[in-house]
Amino acid sequence: EKDLGAGDTFWNFNDVKPGDHGTNVISLHVFDNDAFACMLTENVADNENDLINPEADASDTTQGPGNGELSQYLKLFIWDDDNDGVYEPGPGEGVLYPSGPFASVAMTRLSLTATTTDYLGVAWCFGNQTVDTGTGVITCDGAGDVFNTAQTDSVVADLVFHAVQQRNNAGFQCASLLPRP
């Protein structure tokens, strides 16, 4: 248990390939007040570091900062976990962010109880992620040439957590934290 600061990371992968996947458990703690928690992705830097033949063959023609495709192929699925890192559909393990792009995470609020540790389960995938909400099976398929456009790309982003006390905020929703168009 610690407050995260500069240099703290959840993931730092130097080389991901289509079909790579994994799970993580993130603990959340509040002490004095029950709170609603939200996690959002911010400050996404999706970079096209180089343009090599497989990328060009897959119709990737852009180069430079902000032109990468990797973040659209990295998928996350987030659920209210019981601290085992296994998605078990049913009461107690609700879906907080259905399988979607890493670059646009905006999870549903999670209710945190003071003096209790709560957990987020996070399944990540480079490819097509499928979640069976009946059985809890999560698969990652990286087959196909479509992922060639992300070769040599890199992505860096901040995962930002917000906590808002529940008292006097019963109607709070994570969507209220999203930028307005």
C-alpha positions as CSV (number, residue, x, y, z in Angstrom):
1,E,0.0,0.0,0.0
2,K,1.4,3.3,-1.1
3,D,0.6,6.6,-2.7
4,L,1.7,6.5,-6.3
5,G,4.1,9.2,-7.4
6,A,6.3,10.2,-10.3
7,G,8.0,7.2,-11.8
8,D,5.5,4.7,-10.5
9,T,4.0,2.5,-13.3
10,F,1.4,-0.2,-13.6
11,W,2.8,-1.5,-16.9
12,N,6.1,-0.9,-18.7
13,F,6.6,-3.3,-21.6
14,N,9.5,-2.8,-23.9
15,D,8.2,-5.2,-26.6
16,V,4.6,-6.4,-27.1
17,K,3.5,-8.5,-29.9
18,P,0.0,-9.2,-31.2
19,G,-1.6,-11.8,-29.0
20,D,0.3,-10.8,-25.8
21,H,-2.0,-10.5,-22.8
22,G,-2.0,-10.6,-19.0
23,T,-3.9,-9.6,-15.9
24,N,-3.2,-7.3,-13.0
25,V,-4.8,-6.5,-9.7
26,I,-4.8,-2.9,-8.4
27,S,-5.7,-2.2,-4.8
28,L,-7.6,0.9,-3.8
29,H,-7.9,2.2,-0.2
30,V,-9.9,5.0,1.5
31,F,-9.6,5.7,5.2
32,D,-12.1,8.2,6.6
33,N,-15.1,8.4,4.2
34,D,-16.8,6.0,1.8
35,A,-16.0,7.1,-1.7
36,F,-16.7,6.6,-5.4
37,A,-13.6,5.8,-7.4
38,C,-13.0,6.3,-11.1
39,M,-10.1,5.5,-13.4
40,L,-9.5,7.4,-16.7
41,T,-6.8,7.4,-19.3
42,E,-5.2,10.8,-19.9
43,N,-2.2,12.3,-21.7
44,V,-2.0,9.6,-24.3
45,A,1.1,9.8,-26.5
46,D,0.7,7.4,-29.4
47,N,3.9,7.5,-31.5
48,E,4.9,6.1,-34.8
49,N,8.6,5.7,-34.2
50,D,9.5,4.4,-37.7
51,L,7.8,3.1,-40.8
52,I,9.0,-0.3,-41.9
53,N,7.8,-2.5,-44.8
54,P,5.1,-4.5,-43.0
55,E,3.6,-1.3,-41.8
56,A,3.6,0.2,-45.3
57,D,2.2,-3.0,-46.7
58,A,-0.7,-2.7,-44.3
59,S,-1.4,0.9,-45.6
60,D,0.3,2.7,-42.7
61,T,1.6,5.9,-44.3
62,T,2.1,8.3,-41.4
63,Q,5.1,8.9,-39.2
64,G,6.1,10.8,-36.1
65,P,4.6,11.8,-32.7
66,G,0.8,11.3,-32.4
67,N,0.5,9.1,-35.5
68,G,0.9,5.7,-33.9
69,E,-1.8,3.0,-33.8
70,L,-0.7,0.9,-30.8
71,S,-3.2,2.4,-28.4
72,Q,-6.2,1.4,-30.5
73,Y,-5.0,-2.3,-30.5
74,L,-4.3,-2.5,-26.8
75,K,-7.5,-3.5,-25.1
76,L,-8.4,-3.4,-21.4
77,F,-11.2,-5.1,-19.5
78,I,-11.7,-3.9,-15.9
79,W,-13.9,-5.5,-13.2
80,D,-14.5,-5.2,-9.4
81,D,-12.2,-8.0,-8.3
82,D,-12.0,-10.1,-5.1
83,N,-8.1,-10.0,-5.2
84,D,-7.5,-13.1,-7.2
85,G,-7.1,-11.6,-10.6
86,V,-9.7,-13.9,-12.1
87,Y,-12.9,-12.6,-13.5
88,E,-15.8,-14.5,-12.0
89,P,-19.1,-13.1,-13.3
90,G,-21.9,-12.7,-10.8
91,P,-22.5,-10.8,-7.6
92,G,-19.5,-9.0,-6.3
93,E,-17.5,-8.9,-9.6
94,G,-19.2,-6.3,-11.7
95,V,-17.8,-5.0,-15.0
96,L,-16.4,-1.5,-14.6
97,Y,-15.0,-1.1,-18.2
98,P,-16.1,-3.5,-20.9
99,S,-13.3,-4.6,-23.3
100,G,-12.2,-1.4,-25.1
101,P,-9.3,0.6,-26.2
102,F,-6.6,1.5,-23.7
103,A,-6.5,5.1,-24.9
104,S,-10.1,5.8,-23.8
105,V,-10.6,4.1,-20.5
106,A,-13.5,5.7,-18.5
107,M,-14.7,3.1,-16.0
108,T,-18.0,3.0,-14.2
109,R,-17.7,4.2,-10.7
110,L,-16.6,1.8,-8.0
111,S,-18.0,2.2,-4.5
112,L,-15.2,2.1,-1.9
113,T,-15.9,1.5,1.8
114,A,-13.7,3.3,4.4
115,T,-11.1,1.2,6.1
116,T,-11.6,-1.6,3.6
117,T,-9.3,-2.6,0.7
118,D,-11.1,-2.9,-2.7
119,Y,-9.5,-4.3,-5.9
120,L,-9.7,-3.7,-9.6
121,G,-9.0,-6.6,-11.9
122,V,-7.5,-5.6,-15.2
123,A,-7.1,-7.9,-18.2
124,W,-5.0,-6.4,-21.1
125,C,-4.6,-7.7,-24.6
126,F,-2.7,-6.6,-27.8
127,G,-5.3,-7.7,-30.3
128,N,-9.0,-8.6,-30.3
129,Q,-10.1,-9.2,-26.7
130,T,-13.2,-11.2,-26.0
131,V,-14.9,-11.5,-22.6
132,D,-17.5,-14.1,-22.0
133,T,-19.6,-12.5,-19.2
134,G,-21.3,-15.9,-18.6
135,T,-18.2,-18.0,-17.9
136,G,-15.6,-15.3,-17.2
137,V,-13.3,-16.6,-19.9
138,I,-11.1,-13.8,-21.4
139,T,-9.3,-14.5,-24.7
140,C,-6.9,-12.5,-26.8
141,D,-6.5,-13.0,-30.5
142,G,-3.6,-11.3,-32.2
143,A,-3.9,-13.1,-35.6
144,G,-4.1,-11.1,-38.8
145,D,-2.1,-8.5,-40.7
146,V,-4.2,-5.6,-39.4
147,F,-1.8,-5.3,-36.4
148,N,1.2,-4.8,-38.7
149,T,0.4,-1.0,-38.7
150,A,1.5,-0.9,-35.0
151,Q,5.0,-2.3,-35.5
152,T,7.6,0.0,-34.1
153,D,4.9,2.1,-32.4
154,S,5.0,3.1,-28.7
155,V,2.3,4.5,-26.4
156,V,2.6,6.2,-23.0
157,A,-0.4,7.4,-21.0
158,D,-1.4,8.3,-17.5
159,L,-4.0,6.2,-15.6
160,V,-5.6,8.7,-13.4
161,F,-7.7,7.8,-10.4
162,H,-10.3,10.0,-8.9
163,A,-12.0,9.5,-5.5
164,V,-15.1,11.5,-4.5
165,Q,-16.8,11.1,-1.1
166,Q,-20.1,9.4,-1.3
167,R,-21.8,11.6,1.3
168,N,-23.7,14.4,-0.5
169,N,-22.7,13.0,-3.9
170,A,-25.1,10.1,-4.5
171,G,-25.6,11.0,-8.1
172,F,-21.9,11.2,-9.0
173,Q,-20.8,9.4,-12.2
174,C,-17.3,9.0,-13.6
175,A,-18.6,10.4,-16.9
176,S,-18.8,13.8,-15.2
177,L,-15.0,13.8,-15.2
178,L,-14.6,13.4,-19.0
179,P,-13.8,16.4,-21.1
180,R,-16.8,18.1,-22.6
181,P,-16.8,18.3,-26.5
